[in-house]
Amino acid sequence: MRSADFITLVRTLLVFPIAYAILVRYNPWITILLIVIMFAMDAFDGYAALFEASKGKLDFLTYLRASVGDSKAREVVGRYKRGYKGSAYGPRIDIAGDRVTEYVFWIVFVYLNLIPIWVLFLIVLRHSFVDAIMGAKGTSSKAKGAFARIMYTSALGRGGAGALKVITFSYLVLVYVSGYPIIIGYVLTALLVVYILLRGISELYDNLIA
Protein backbone atom coordinates (compact mmCIF):
# COMPACT_ATOMS: atom_id res chain seq x y z
CA MET A 1 0.00 0.00 0.00
CA ARG A 2 1.31 3.46 -0.91
CA SER A 3 2.02 5.78 2.02
CA ALA A 4 -0.54 8.28 0.64
CA ASP A 5 -3.25 5.60 0.62
CA PHE A 6 -2.28 4.50 4.13
CA ILE A 7 -2.66 8.09 5.38
CA THR A 8 -6.07 8.29 3.69
CA LEU A 9 -7.12 5.04 5.38
CA VAL A 10 -5.96 6.21 8.81
CA ARG A 11 -7.67 9.60 8.59
CA THR A 12 -10.88 7.96 7.37
CA LEU A 13 -10.94 5.49 10.26
CA LEU A 14 -10.14 8.27 12.72
CA VAL A 15 -13.55 9.87 12.13
CA PHE A 16 -15.31 7.01 13.94
CA PRO A 17 -13.66 7.44 17.37
CA ILE A 18 -14.14 11.19 16.91
CA ALA A 19 -17.86 10.63 16.31
CA TYR A 20 -18.04 8.43 19.40
CA ALA A 21 -16.25 11.07 21.46
CA ILE A 22 -18.85 13.63 20.38
CA LEU A 23 -21.78 11.36 21.21
CA VAL A 24 -20.51 10.58 24.72
CA ARG A 25 -19.58 14.23 25.36
CA TYR A 26 -15.89 13.50 25.80
CA ASN A 27 -13.49 16.41 26.45
CA PRO A 28 -14.38 18.82 23.61
CA TRP A 29 -10.89 20.27 23.22
CA ILE A 30 -9.31 16.84 22.75
CA THR A 31 -12.07 16.02 20.26
CA ILE A 32 -11.41 19.26 18.38
CA LEU A 33 -7.68 18.54 18.35
CA LEU A 34 -8.42 15.18 16.73
CA ILE A 35 -10.63 16.90 14.15
CA VAL A 36 -7.79 19.29 13.29
CA ILE A 37 -5.32 16.40 13.00
CA MET A 38 -7.71 14.43 10.78
CA PHE A 39 -8.21 17.30 8.34
CA ALA A 40 -4.48 18.12 8.37
CA MET A 41 -3.83 14.53 7.30
CA ASP A 42 -6.06 15.15 4.28
CA ALA A 43 -3.57 17.76 3.10
CA PHE A 44 -0.57 15.61 3.97
CA ASP A 45 -1.55 12.59 1.86
CA GLY A 46 -1.14 14.63 -1.32
CA TYR A 47 2.38 15.51 -0.27
CA ALA A 48 3.12 11.86 0.53
CA ALA A 49 2.20 10.84 -3.01
CA LEU A 50 4.46 13.48 -4.57
CA PHE A 51 7.23 12.72 -2.09
CA GLU A 52 7.28 9.18 -3.45
CA ALA A 53 7.14 10.46 -7.03
CA SER A 54 10.14 12.72 -6.38
CA LYS A 55 12.04 9.83 -4.75
CA GLY A 56 12.36 11.86 -1.57
CA LYS A 57 13.51 15.09 -3.22
CA LEU A 58 10.38 17.19 -2.60
CA ASP A 59 10.46 18.87 0.81
CA PHE A 60 7.25 19.75 2.65
CA LEU A 61 8.04 23.47 2.78
CA THR A 62 8.18 23.64 -1.02
CA TYR A 63 4.88 21.76 -1.19
CA LEU A 64 3.27 24.25 1.22
CA ARG A 65 4.64 27.23 -0.69
CA ALA A 66 3.21 25.81 -3.90
CA SER A 67 -0.21 25.38 -2.29
CA VAL A 68 -0.36 29.10 -1.45
CA GLY A 69 0.64 30.19 -4.94
CA ASP A 70 4.43 30.57 -4.91
CA SER A 71 5.32 30.39 -8.62
CA LYS A 72 8.78 28.83 -8.22
CA ALA A 73 7.49 26.20 -5.79
CA ARG A 74 4.54 25.44 -8.08
CA GLU A 75 6.94 24.89 -10.94
CA VAL A 76 8.88 22.35 -8.87
CA VAL A 77 5.73 20.57 -7.68
CA GLY A 78 4.27 20.65 -11.19
CA ARG A 79 7.34 18.89 -12.55
CA TYR A 80 6.83 15.99 -10.15
CA LYS A 81 3.08 15.91 -10.81
CA ARG A 82 3.63 15.59 -14.55
CA GLY A 83 5.93 12.64 -14.03
CA TYR A 84 3.71 10.98 -11.45
CA LYS A 85 1.67 8.00 -12.64
CA GLY A 86 0.15 7.15 -9.28
CA SER A 87 -2.31 4.29 -8.99
CA ALA A 88 -5.64 3.62 -10.64
CA TYR A 89 -7.49 3.71 -7.33
CA GLY A 90 -5.50 6.19 -5.22
CA PRO A 91 -7.34 9.40 -6.17
CA ARG A 92 -10.74 7.69 -5.89
CA ILE A 93 -9.87 6.37 -2.42
CA ASP A 94 -8.92 9.91 -1.41
CA ILE A 95 -12.31 11.22 -2.55
CA ALA A 96 -14.10 8.31 -0.87
CA GLY A 97 -12.26 9.11 2.37
CA ASP A 98 -13.33 12.75 2.10
CA ARG A 99 -16.96 11.74 1.66
CA VAL A 100 -16.99 9.21 4.50
CA THR A 101 -15.50 11.65 7.00
CA GLU A 102 -17.81 14.48 5.98
CA TYR A 103 -20.96 12.32 5.94
CA VAL A 104 -20.21 10.96 9.41
CA PHE A 105 -20.05 14.48 10.83
CA TRP A 106 -23.27 15.58 9.12
CA ILE A 107 -25.10 12.43 10.26
CA VAL A 108 -23.93 12.85 13.86
CA PHE A 109 -25.00 16.49 14.03
CA VAL A 110 -28.39 15.71 12.44
CA TYR A 111 -28.84 12.86 14.93
CA LEU A 112 -28.08 15.28 17.78
CA ASN A 113 -30.64 17.77 16.38
CA LEU A 114 -27.99 20.44 15.93
CA ILE A 115 -28.71 20.91 12.23
CA PRO A 116 -31.82 20.17 10.12
CA ILE A 117 -31.88 16.98 8.08
CA TRP A 118 -32.32 18.84 4.77
CA VAL A 119 -28.72 20.02 5.14
CA LEU A 120 -27.62 16.38 4.93
CA PHE A 121 -29.89 15.85 1.91
CA LEU A 122 -28.29 18.83 0.11
CA ILE A 123 -24.77 17.60 0.82
CA VAL A 124 -25.52 14.05 -0.36
CA LEU A 125 -27.20 15.37 -3.51
CA ARG A 126 -24.31 17.72 -4.28
CA HIS A 127 -21.56 15.15 -3.72
CA SER A 128 -23.36 12.33 -5.56
CA PHE A 129 -23.81 14.26 -8.80
CA VAL A 130 -20.47 16.06 -8.74
CA ASP A 131 -18.58 12.84 -7.97
CA ALA A 132 -20.41 11.10 -10.81
CA ILE A 133 -19.38 13.82 -13.27
CA MET A 134 -15.81 13.83 -11.99
CA GLY A 135 -15.65 10.06 -12.25
CA ALA A 136 -16.85 10.21 -15.87
CA LYS A 137 -14.30 12.88 -16.77
CA GLY A 138 -11.37 11.55 -14.77
CA THR A 139 -10.29 11.48 -11.17
CA SER A 140 -10.57 15.14 -10.26
CA SER A 141 -11.52 18.59 -11.46
CA LYS A 142 -9.77 19.78 -14.61
CA ALA A 143 -10.47 23.39 -13.56
CA LYS A 144 -10.73 24.77 -17.08
CA GLY A 145 -12.71 27.87 -16.17
CA ALA A 146 -11.55 30.77 -14.01
CA PHE A 147 -14.26 30.22 -11.38
CA ALA A 148 -13.48 26.49 -11.12
CA ARG A 149 -9.77 27.23 -10.77
CA ILE A 150 -10.49 29.62 -7.91
CA MET A 151 -12.85 27.21 -6.15
CA TYR A 152 -10.90 23.98 -6.71
CA THR A 153 -7.20 24.47 -7.36
CA SER A 154 -6.36 27.70 -5.58
CA ALA A 155 -5.20 27.86 -1.97
CA LEU A 156 -8.38 29.80 -1.16
CA GLY A 157 -10.63 27.18 -2.69
CA ARG A 158 -9.00 24.06 -1.30
CA GLY A 159 -7.75 25.46 1.99
CA GLY A 160 -10.89 27.49 2.59
CA ALA A 161 -13.13 24.46 2.32
CA GLY A 162 -11.05 22.44 4.77
CA ALA A 163 -10.68 25.30 7.24
CA LEU A 164 -14.40 26.09 7.21
CA LYS A 165 -15.23 22.42 7.85
CA VAL A 166 -12.84 22.32 10.81
CA ILE A 167 -14.29 25.53 12.28
CA THR A 168 -17.92 24.52 11.74
CA PHE A 169 -17.64 20.95 13.00
CA SER A 170 -15.50 22.03 15.96
CA TYR A 171 -17.98 24.71 16.98
CA LEU A 172 -20.90 22.26 16.75
CA VAL A 173 -18.95 20.01 19.11
CA LEU A 174 -18.76 22.91 21.56
CA VAL A 175 -22.49 23.53 21.14
CA TYR A 176 -23.36 19.96 22.08
CA VAL A 177 -20.74 19.30 24.73
CA SER A 178 -20.25 22.71 26.34
CA GLY A 179 -23.50 24.53 25.59
CA TYR A 180 -22.13 27.22 23.27
CA PRO A 181 -24.79 29.36 21.48
CA ILE A 182 -26.38 27.40 18.65
CA ILE A 183 -27.04 30.51 16.53
CA ILE A 184 -23.33 30.78 15.65
CA GLY A 185 -23.42 27.12 14.67
CA TYR A 186 -26.32 27.85 12.31
CA VAL A 187 -24.38 30.70 10.70
CA LEU A 188 -21.24 28.59 10.26
CA THR A 189 -23.27 25.68 8.87
CA ALA A 190 -25.00 27.98 6.38
CA LEU A 191 -21.67 29.42 5.23
CA LEU A 192 -20.18 25.94 4.85
CA VAL A 193 -23.15 24.59 2.91
CA VAL A 194 -23.15 27.59 0.54
CA TYR A 195 -19.40 27.18 0.02
CA ILE A 196 -19.76 23.46 -0.71
CA LEU A 197 -22.62 24.12 -3.13
CA LEU A 198 -20.68 26.84 -4.95
CA ARG A 199 -17.74 24.48 -5.40
CA GLY A 200 -20.11 21.87 -6.75
CA ILE A 201 -21.78 24.32 -9.14
CA SER A 202 -18.39 25.44 -10.46
CA GLU A 203 -17.45 21.81 -11.11
CA LEU A 204 -20.70 20.99 -12.89
CA TYR A 205 -20.52 24.14 -15.01
CA ASP A 206 -16.88 23.46 -15.87
CA ASN A 207 -17.62 19.93 -17.08
CA LEU A 208 -21.11 20.21 -18.56
CA ILE A 209 -21.41 23.72 -19.98
CA ALA A 210 -18.06 25.51 -20.30
Secondary structure as UniProt FT lines:
FT   HELIX           3..23
FT   TURN            24..25
FT   HELIX           28..53
FT   TURN            54..56
FT   HELIX           60..67
FT   TURN            68..69
FT   HELIX           71..82
FT   HELIX           90..111
FT   TURN            112..113
FT   HELIX           117..137
FT   HELIX           146..148
FT   HELIX           149..153
FT   HELIX           155..178
FT   HELIX           182..208
//
